[in-house]
Amino acid sequence: MIEQTSIKEIKGIGEKTQKLFEKVGVSTVGDLIRYYPRGYDVYEDPVPISEVEEDRIQTVTGAIFGRVQVSGTRNMQVTTLYVKDLTGSLKVIWFRMPFLRNTLARGGVITLRGRVVRKRDGLVMEHPEIFYPSEKYGDKLNTLQPIYGLTAGLTNNAVAKAVRQALDGLDLSKEVLPDELRMRYGLAEYNYAVRGIHFPEDKEVFYHARERLVFDEFLAFILSLRKLKDKNEKLENEYVVGKKPEVDEFIRRLPFRLTNAQSKVWREIADDMASDTVMSRLVQGDVGSGKTIVAVLALMNVALNGYQGAMMAPTEVLARQHYESITRLFEEYEIKIKVELLTGSMTTKEKRRAYDRIECGYARIIIGTHALIQDRVNYDCLALVVTDEQHRFGVKQRETFARKGGMPHVLVMSATPIPRTLAIILYGDLDISVIDELPANRLPIKNCVVDTGYRKTAYTFMKKQVAEGRQCYIICPMVEESEHLEVENVMDYAASLQAELGNEIVVSYLHGKMRQSEKDDIMERFGKNEIQILVSTTVIEVGIDVPNATVMMIENSERFGLAQLHQLRGRVGRGKYQSYCIFMSSSKSKETKERLNILNQSNDGFKIASEDLRLRGPGDLFGIRQSGLMDFRLGDVYQDAKILQMANEAADMLETTENEWLKNLPNYEGTSSVII
């Protein structure tokens, strides 16, 4: 059995199951082997009942006391018992399992493992696994059970079974990394790693397996990136863009002064576009640092030179906001440059007119979404493409533009605060500029880290802000990485909040499974203050500017990485009003408080990212993904910073000696098609 073989060849996978696997992106045996678990169920030592924490899966051992009771309706029967140890007692409930009354009625010592939640009458363990007698728990103690991403109809057991068969059928004896390199960095063998990531015997096996596979992933990425940089450095500049005096005049007339950092970055961009080679530059700047105006200067300069510039936004609503703000700015300062909008939701007639204006060169600055690179769009003389990290602009897209006439300059905007040492590795194909100061008129966001007991006070504060005409965001994390739970969590929260605040305040919700048109509609209504409080998942991380939004409350903030929390916080503080961020945490741990306190004390994204790296420990690997930046299968640039630096060092060694083994490195050939 080889990696290219269809998964249909695996015993037990018929046509119906094959289609379910394809829904999660698994078509071949190779896909299946690289369909790594999204988490693990870790069976840990029981904790004393007095130390159980809410919103965590935990294990307790104690004696059953009192009667086992069954209550509720015939369709929803709830079985309740109390378990007690020397430190306290805990209420335990099961749904639709009335037969447990007979099983547990005889009493005795029992071990239970389940999620602990807070109800009106205190902490309750819901629907736990039962180990009765309690000695049976010893068989599972310290084991890790893989949890895979699923779709309706596909069970975790079915995925695990298929993976076992795939691993048994593969020749895993062939090692792709040179022994010298593997020994130098203490990396596990590939066959050990690929089995260990799916079915680790314990945490140590998991750590070694994951480290090796993350190393492979980063190494392939870095080598592809360097190959690309060599190619980019040799590209001759077809669009030499001289700096126009009208741009300097525009800067002088602005109602605010550019910061020193903005001025420096603008000079670097202008010099690049006037040089002999094509520009490939990243502008890294914290949220609110003023990256957009720098991009506008570049687009304006290109247009004044008689060329075209395009700006690609991740959503239609953000594209529309960019279009409207640039158009308004040009009208105010009497700049005669035609700005065009192009998005997927425009009517056929609107698109046709836009295509004509773009092709004949009448439209000089084009703002849009991925519609900008559709086959029907033909540019007159496209010299610059401005994009962002959400649209990590691929080689294929760049080649698409080149086929439409010429090789454009590329400017990538990033608000992700990555320490410079990591940025140089991750964006190795780009020259890097940093905007590291905020405009003088920005009011610093006021932060507070609180426990769940503060929620009522927070609601009262939000009501007061809304009464003053302001708006608020509330972020809910996914309880687990499950489509159903993500949606249910946000919708339920929004409904209960609406009931709490009354009908005078409009509460709405946003989640990742909504259609793009629905998301855009909600964001547009929020932008117009037709919605006062927006309950959302982290889909809001990339959103439009709403200067009127002054409060950001993040529930279960301990579930997020600090860099992501900082990005979310950046949704407020964009206007003239004082803004606030409330980090709500249900965790009592000292480590969590220390991490969140960094956000409490600083609004500097780069400092926060560096501190986040310092505080990371191996235990974080079992938590939620910390960044999602670059969208690696396993690697995370924050928590795996040391592995990234190792892979970069290894790439230095291997660059001049590319051997046959490199072609066998998973994802090496495919990497360059998804990066700049």
N, C-alpha and C positions, 0 to 999 in steps of 0.2 A: 504494500500500500504506500503510495507516494503522496506528497503534499498537494499536487494538482488534481488528485482524484476527487470526484464528486462525493459529497457526504452520503449520497444515496447508496453508495457501496458499503457503508457501515451497516452491520446487522441491526435490524430493528428500526431503521429509518426508511419509511415508505414515502410515497409522494406527498401525503398530507403533512407529515413531520418535516420533510425537506422544505416545504413552503414556509413553515413556522421558523425554521432555522434561517432561511433566507431573509425573513423579516428583521432579524437581529444582525444581518450582515455576514452570515456564515454560509458559504456555498461549497467550499472545498475542505478537504481534511486539514490543509494548512491553515485555513481560516479558523477552523475549530480549535486547533492546537493553540493558536494565538488569541482565542476568545477567553482571555484570562478572567478569573473570578473578580467581581467588583468589591468583594469583601469576604470575611470569614466569620463563621460562628465559632467563638472561642469559649470553650467550656473551662471556666476558671474555678478556683477554690470558693466554697461558700463563704459569705460574709455574715457577721453578726447582724441580726434583724435591726438593731438600733443604728447600723451604719448604711442601710440601703439608701440609694439616691434615686430621686425621681428621674423619669425619662431615660432609664438605662436598663439593659437586660442584665439581671443578676441572679445569683443562686443563693438560697438560704436552706438551712437544715434546722428542723424543730419538731416539737410534738404537736399533734393535732389535739385541740381542746375545744370543748363545747360540741354542739350538734352541727352536722353538715346539713345545710338548708338549701332547698330549691324553691325559687320564686319566679314571678314573671308570667307572661302569657304562654300559650301552647307553642306559638311560633318563636318565641324568644325566652327560653328558660335560662335562668341564671343560677348556677350552683355556687354557694358561698361556704367557705370554712375559714377558721382562724388557726394560724400556726404560731407557736410560741417557743422562744429559747430563753436563756438566762438574761438576755439584754432587753427583751421586749416582745411584742406580738405584732402580727401583720395579717391584714385581711387579704384573702385570695379569692378570685372569682373565675369561673369558666362559663362560656356561652354555649347553649345547646348541648350540654353534656350531663343530663340529669342522672344518668346511670352511675356517675361517680359517687353519688350518695351511698350506694350499696358497697362500692369498692373501698371507700375511705371510712365507712362507719365504725370499723373496728378500732380506729385510733392508732396510736403508735408514733414512731419517729419517721419523718418523711423529708425528702429533699425535693425542692421545687425550683425550676429555672424559668423566668419569664420577665417581661417588661414591667417595671414599677412606674405607676402614674399617680398623679395627685388628684384625688376626688374631694368632694365637699367634706367627707368624714375622715380625710387624711390620706396617707399613702396606701395604695392598693396594688397587688400584683395581679396582672390580667393574663388569663389563659395560659398558665405555665405548663411546661413539660413536667411529668410526674416521675419520680424515682422512688419506688415503694416496694420493698424496703430500701432505705436510703443508701445502703452499701452499693447498689447498682450504679450509682453516679460515678464511682471509682473507674468504671470502664471507659467513661467519656472524659474524665478529668484531663485538662491540658491538651485535648485534641482540637484541631481546627477543621471545620467542615466548610468547603467552598460554597459561596453564594454567587450565582451567576445572574446577569441581567436577563430578564425574561420578557416574553410577550404573551398575550392571552392564548392559552392552549398549550404552552410550552412549560414543562415543569423543571424545577431545579434538578430533580432526580434524573430526568431524561437527558439533560445536558451533561451531567456528571458521568452517566453511563456511556454516552457517546464519546466523551473525551477519553475515558479509560480505554475503550476499544481502539480509538485512533492512536493513542500512545503505544499500545501493545503491538499495533501493526506497523509502526515506523522503525526505520533503522536509525536509532539515536546514538549509535556508537561513534559516528563521524563528528569530530570536533572542528569548528570553523575558525576559532581564534588560535593564533600561534601559541605553543606551550610557554614560550618565554614571556609573552605578554600576560598570559593568564596567571602565571606564577608571580610575576612582578606585582600584580594588583590583588592577589589572593582570591581570584574569582573561581566559582564553581564550574564544573564541566557543564556543557549545554544539556546533555541528556539528564543529568541530575537536576538542573535548574528547571527544565520544562515539566518534569514530573513533580518537582517540589513546589512549583507555583500553583499547580492545580490541586495536589493532594499532599500538603505538608504534614509530616508526622508530628512536628511541634514548631514553635516559633522560630527556633534557630534555623531549621531547614527552610522555613519561609523566607527569613531574612537573606540567607545565602542565595537562594533561588532568585528572589526578586532583584537583588543587587546585580547578579550576572545579566539578567534579561534587560534591566534598565540600562546597564552599561552598553550592551549591544545596540539598544535603541538610540542612545545618545551618540555612540560612535558612528553609526550609519548616518545619522542626521548631520553631524559635524563634517564628515568626509564629503558628503554630497554638497554641503554648503560651501566648502572650500573649493570644490570643483567649479561651482557656479561663480564664485567670486573671481576666480582666474578668468572665466569666460567674460564676466561683466567688465573687468578691468581693461579688456582689449576692445570693447565696443566703442567705435568712433562716434563722436557727437554729431548727429545729423541736424540738430536744432540748436545752434549756438544762440543763446538768449542773452543779449546785452542788458545791463541794468538801465531802465528808463528813468529820466528825471521826474516824470509824472508820479512815479511810485514814492519818491522822496517827498514830493509836495503833499501827496495823500497822507503820508505818515505824519508830516508836520501839522496837518489840519485836523487830525484825529482828536477827540475830546479827552484822550488820555495819552500819557507818554508810554512808549514801549519800555519794558524793563531792559536792563543791560543784557540779560540772558536772551530775551527775544531779539534784540538788535544784533547780537553776536550770531545767533542761529540764522537770521535772515541773511546776513553777509555770507555765511558759509553756503547757503542754498544758492544765492546769486552767483557766487564764484564758481560753484559746481556747474551750473547750467551754462556758464560762459566759457567753460574749459574745453579741452580737446576730447574728453571722454564723457560717456553718458552718466548722469547722476543716479546713484542708488543710495539714498540717505534715509536714516531713521531719525525722527525727532521725538525724543523721549521727554515727557513733561508730566509733572504731577497733575491731578485733577484740578482744574481751575487756573492753570498756569498761563493760559493764553496761547495754546498751540494753533487754534483755528485762524486767528488773525494772521499768523505767519504764513499759513497755507494760502490764505486769501491774497497776500502780497505776492506770493510765487505765481499764483494763477493770473493775477492782474498783470504782472510783468510779462508773462508769456503772451497774453492777449495783446498787450500794447506792442509787442514785437511782431504781431501779425500771425501768430500761431494759435492753436487751441489748447485748452487745459481741461481735464476732467477730474471730478472729485467723486469718489465712490463711497457711499455710506452703507452701513449694515442693515438699515431698515428704511422703509418708504417715508415714515413719519419724520425721521431724522434728516433724510434727503430733502424733504419738503421744507423743514426748518432752515437748513443751510441755504437752500435756494431763496427763501423769502428774506432771510437776514442779509445775504450778499446783495440781492436786488435792491433792498431798502437802502443799504449803505451806499451803493453806487448812485442811486437816485439823489440821495441827500448831498453827495459831493460832486454831482453832475459829471460822473464818469461814463462816457459813452461806450460801454461794452455790453453786448447782448449776452445775457445769462439764460441758459435753457435748462428745463427740468425733464428728466426721462426716467419713468418708473414703470414697473410691470402692470400696475392697476389702471394706467391711462387707457382711454378708449383707442380703438384702432385708428380713428380719424386724428386724434391728438398725437398719437405716436408717429403717424405718417408725416404730419406737419413738422414735428420735431426732427425726424430723420432728414427731411428736405433742408431744414435750416442748418443742421449739423454738416451735411454733405457739401452744401454750397459754401460753407465757411462763414455764413452770417452769424451763427451761434459761436461765440468765442470761448465761453466757459460753460461746461455741461456738468450739471449736478445730477446724480442718480444712484441707482442700486446696481445689481448685477446686470440690469437691462442695458448698461453701457457697453457690454461686450457681446451682445447678441449679434447673430449673423447679419441682420438687416441694417445694423448701424454702420455707416461708412463715414469716416472723418475726412475732413479736408487736409488738415496738417496738425495732427495731435502730437504736441511736444512734451506734455507733462501729465502724469497720472498721480493724483493724491489719493491715498487709501489709508486704512487703519489696520491695526493688528487683528481685528475680528475678520477682516477680509485679507488675511495674510496672502498677499498678491502673488499668485502662482506663475511659474515659468510659462505654462500653457496660456494663461491669460495675457501675459506680456507678449508672447509670440502672436496671439490673436490680434493685438493692437499693431504689432509690427507688420502683419500681413495686410492690415488696412492702410499701410503707408508709413514706413519709418519706425525707428526704435525710440519710444518716448523716455524721458527722464521719469524716475519713480521716487516719490516721497511718501514714506510710511509714518503715520502718526501713532504714538503709543502712550497711553496713560498708565500702563502697568509699571509700578515702581520696582524695577529690577536693579539690584546692586550692579555697579558698572562692570565688575569682574565677570559676572554672569552674562551681562548684556553683550559684551565683546565676543563671548563664545556663541551665544544664541543667535545674534544678528551678525555673524562673522562675514556675511556677504555684503553688509551695508556699512557705510560710514555713519558714525553716531554723533548726533548733536543732543545736548541736554538743556532744557529750560528748567533751571533749578531755583527760580524765585517766583513768588506770587505777585500779581499786581498790587500796588500800594493801597488801593481802595477796598481790598477784600477784607471783610471782617472774619477773624478766625472762628471756626465752629466750636461751640461749647459742648463738651462731651461729659457723659456720666455712665458709669458701669454700675448696674443695680441688679438685685435679685427679683424673682417673680412677685414678691410681695409689693413691689412698687408699681405694678401694672395699673391699678385703679388711679393712682396719682398721675401716671403718664397719660391715661385717657383724659383726665380732667385738664391737664396741661394742653393736650391737643385740642380739646374743645375750646379752650381760651384762645389758642392760636387761630383756629378757624373763625371764631367770633371777630377776630381782628382782620379777617380777610385772607389769612394764610392757608397753606395746604400741607398735608403730611403723607409720608410713606410709612408703611409697616412691612417688614420683610419676614416671611416665614420660611424656614428651611424645609426641605423634604424630610419627613419622618424617617423614611428609607428611600433608596433610589428606586421608587416604584411610581409608574405613571399614575395609577389610581390614587395612591396616597398623596402624591404631590397635589393633584387637583382637589381632592377631598379636603386636605388640610387648609388650603387657601380659601376655598369656598365656604367651609364651615366657619373659619375664623371671621371672614367678612360678614357672614350672616349674623353671628353672635355679636360682633362689634356694632353692626347697624342697630340691632335690638338694644344694645347698651346705650348708644348715643342718641337714638331717636331719629325721626324722619327729617328733621331740619338739616341734618348733615348727610350728604350723599357719600356712601361708602361703595367702592367697587373693587374688583379683583383682577389679577393678571397672572397667568401661569404659562409655562412653556408649551403646553399641548394645545393651546388655542391656535386657531388659524391666524396667519400673519395679518389679514385684513381686520380681524377682531382685535388683535393687539394694537394695531395702528389706530383703530377707532377709539379704544380706551385711552391711549396715550394722548390722542388729539383732544378728547374731552377733558382730560386731566390738565392739559396745557391751557385750555380755555377756562379753567376753574369751574367746569360743570360737575366735576368730581372733586370732593374736598379731601377725602382720605383714600389712598390706594393701597390695598393689601396685595402683596406680590411675592413671587419667588425671586431668585436672583436674576431672572430674565430682565429685570429692570436695570441691571448693571450697565447695559448699553442702552441709553435712552435719550430722549430729547432734553434740552435745557428747560427747566421750569423754574425761573428765578423767584417765583412766588412760593415755592415749596421750602419750608423752613424747619421741618421736623422729620428726622429719620429714626424710626425705632426698629431695632433688629432683635427679633425673638430668638432664643437659643443661640446666642452669638458665639458660644463656645464651640459650636459645630463648624464654624468657618475658619479659614486661615486669616491671619491678620491682613495680608495684602488684599484679600477679597473684601474684608470688612471695610478697609480704607477706600476701596473702589466704590462700594455701596454708599459710604458716607459722602462721597463726592457728588452724589445726586442733589445734595442740598448745599446751601452756602454760595449759590450762584447769582444771587441778586443783592439788593442793597439792605435787606433785612438781616437781623441777627438770626443765625441758624443753630440748631441743636441736634445732637445725635445721642440716642439712648441705647446703650448696649445692654440688653437684658439677658441674664444667664441663670440657668437653674443649677449650675454646677457649684459645689461647695469646695472643690479642690483648690489647693494653694497655687498649683501650677497654672490653672485656668485664670485665676485672679491676677497672677503676675503677667500673663500674656495680654489679657484685656486691658490691664493698667497701662501698657505701652501706648495703646490708642487713646486712653484717657489723658495722657500727658503730652501727646504729640500729634500734630496734623501733617507732619513731614513724611510723605510716602516712602522716600528712599531710606530714611532712618528706621521706619517701621519695618520695611522689608529686611534690612540688615539684622535688626533685633529678632525678627521672626526666625531667620536662619540660625541665629545663635541659640535660640531656645528649643529648636526642634530636637526631638528624641526619637528613637526607633518606635516607640509606642504610637506616635502619630500616624504611622503607616496603616494602622487599622482603622483610622478615622476617615472622615470625608475627604475627597480630593481637595487639595488646598488651592489650586489655581486653575487648572484646565488650560493654562497658557500653552500654546503650540499643539495642544491636543494629542500628546503622546499616548500610546496604549497604556503604559504602566508608569512611565517616568513623570515626575513632577519637579519643575525647575527649582522650586523653593526647598522642599524637603529632601530632594536628591542633589543638592548643590555640590556636595563633595564628589558624588559619582560623575556629575557633569564635568567637573574639573579634571577628574581622572581620565575620562574619555577624551577630553581635549588634549591632554598630555600624550595619550596613546596615539591620537591622530597625528601629532607632531612626529612621532616615531615612524608611523606607517605611511605618511603622505608620499614619500619618495620610493616606497617599496610596495606598491599595490600588487598583491598577489592573487592567485586563483581563489583563495579563501574568502576574499572580500566579496566576491560575487555570491557566495553562499550565505553571507550575513543577512538575516531576515530584514526585509523592507529596504535594503540598500538601494536597489535599482529604482524603487518607487518613490523614494524620499524626495528627490529633486523636483518632482512634478507638483509638490504641494507647498514648496517654499519659494521665496523670492529668488 
